[in-house]
């Protein structure tokens, strides 16, 4: 028994796989700049948290350390807010898979 393929036939499974690969590439390109910003903010947040932990571990209760900790906490909250907005922006710019499939093949069918 042999399988005959008609000329011009496109396998829907193959086209779906190609579309998925294209979507992955476009998402990576769209969120490339934003992911760099997110990682730099995460690194800065981790650095501040480590510095605060080190200051608290030293344990000297001088007025300078408490003021320094308060300043660091303020910076940390600002960075956390910036990180939150950067993550939200990265999710806002990358459309969901469902939206991509719905809008990607917008064909008008007329009877």
Residue pairs with C-beta under 8 A, 6 or more apart in sequence:
19 101
19 104
23 97
23 100
23 104
27 94
30 93
30 94
31 90
31 93
31 94
34 86
34 89
34 90
34 93
35 90
37 86
38 83
38 86
38 87
38 90
41 79
41 82
41 83
41 86
42 83
44 79
45 76
45 79
45 80
45 83
48 72
48 75
48 76
48 79
49 76
51 72
52 69
52 72
52 73
52 76
55 65
55 68
55 69
55 72
56 69
58 65
95 103
